[in-house]
Amino acid sequence: MRASMFSLVRVLPRSSVPKAAVIERPKSEIRIEGPSLIRELVARQEAAGENWPPNLRIETFEDKKPDWVGVKGRVRQALKKWIKER
């Protein structure tokens, strides 16, 4: 039989591991300089005018969470269901 992963892994208390052996978690924040893809495409669309293909639509993201702040959960679910039925 082969050894399972659980038999090969050993959990150590933090106090027993020297601080020099601990590797810091990489920062998850990534900053990209320059214009975003959406802004670039909107600029191209405006520059193309009527020559822009009609099958390429650019829609911006609309955060809908602020619309539902302060509405109770059950009421929110009922309203969302009612809006989708239209």
WOPESUL-V945250 format. One record per pair of residues at least 4 apart in sequence whose C-alpha atoms are under 6 Angstrom apart, sorted by the first residue. I is the first residue (numbers start at 1). GAP is how many residues later the second one is. Records with the same first field share a line. If there is no record, write none. Layout:
I = GAP  GAP
//
This chain:
48 = 4
71 = 5
72 = 4
//
